[in-house]
């Protein structure tokens, strides 16, 4: 913004489409990674089934 003396309005006009969505940023055909395309997966709670390395199991 400082290099081109753009205001935020100019940046928004340059990098959005008329509906307001941001354009995918790219240079020389290489597109910036779209983080929104990554699926988020969470770990299920396993409680005591996770082995504890500090407590040795009882050997019978």
C-alpha positions in Angstrom: 0.0 0.0 0.0 2.8 2.4 0.8 4.8 1.5 -2.3 1.9 2.3 -4.6 0.3 5.0 -2.4 -2.9 3.0 -2.4 -5.6 3.4 0.2 -7.5 0.3 1.4 -10.3 1.1 -1.0 -7.8 0.8 -3.9 -6.5 -2.5 -2.7 -10.0 -3.9 -2.3 -11.0 -2.7 -5.8 -7.9 -4.3 -7.3 -8.0 -7.7 -5.6 -11.8 -8.5 -5.4 -14.4 -9.3 -7.9 -17.7 -7.3 -8.2 -19.5 -9.6 -5.8 -16.9 -8.8 -3.1 -15.0 -12.1 -3.0 -11.2 -12.0 -3.0 -9.4 -13.1 -6.1 -6.9 -16.0 -5.7 -3.4 -14.4 -5.5 -1.0 -15.6 -8.0 2.3 -14.6 -9.7 3.6 -16.2 -13.0 1.0 -18.9 -12.9 1.8 -20.0 -9.3 -1.2 -19.6 -7.0 -0.9 -18.8 -3.3 -1.9 -21.8 -1.2 -5.6 -21.7 -0.3 -5.8 -22.5 3.4 -9.6 -22.8 3.3 -9.3 -25.9 1.2 -7.6 -27.8 4.0 -9.9 -30.1 5.9 -9.7 -29.8 9.7 -9.7 -33.0 11.7 -9.7 -33.3 15.4 -8.4 -36.0 17.7 -11.0 -38.0 19.5 -10.7 -38.1 23.2 -9.2 -41.5 24.2 -8.8 -41.0 27.9 -6.8 -43.8 29.7 -6.3 -45.8 26.5 -3.3 -43.6 25.7 -0.3 -45.5 27.1 1.7 -43.6 29.7 5.5 -44.0 29.2 6.3 -43.3 32.9 4.2 -46.1 34.5 5.4 -49.6 33.7 2.8 -52.3 33.3 2.6 -55.0 35.9 4.3 -58.1 34.7 2.7 -61.3 36.1 
